Amino acid sequence: MPVIQRAESVGAGATVNLVRDSVYEFARTPQAVTLGITQAATGMYATLLAGPDTIAEEFEPAILTRFPIVPDEMYYNDVMALGDRLVTRVRNPTAGAIIARTIVQITELR
């Protein structure tokens, strides 16, 4: 099962896609994805998209100083078609950097 696991310090006022430049950013086959996302401090917002599907509108991820626990904190799921783009966008409107962590598990559906 392919996995994307990323941690990134998101600067004040910045918005980033945590899975950008991953070889799994675009679905190579029909696939199911399961995602978990955390922030190290309060103030950040996340939006999760899979192709045309909005998995989760802007929300505040759990505040934890670690990666989400698999499978207990993998709250978000969707099915992606060939070519769909996965986006785990985080926005930091605060005055300081915040670390965001995400894990994405991918299961190919053939």
Secondary structure as UniProt FT lines:
FT   STRAND          3..10
FT   TURN            12..13
FT   STRAND          15..17
FT   TURN            18..21
FT   TURN            23..24
FT   STRAND          31..39
FT   TURN            42..43
FT   STRAND          45..50
FT   TURN            51..52
FT   STRAND          53..59
FT   STRAND          62..63
FT   TURN            70..73
FT   STRAND          76..80
FT   TURN            82..83
FT   STRAND          85..91
FT   STRAND          98..108
//
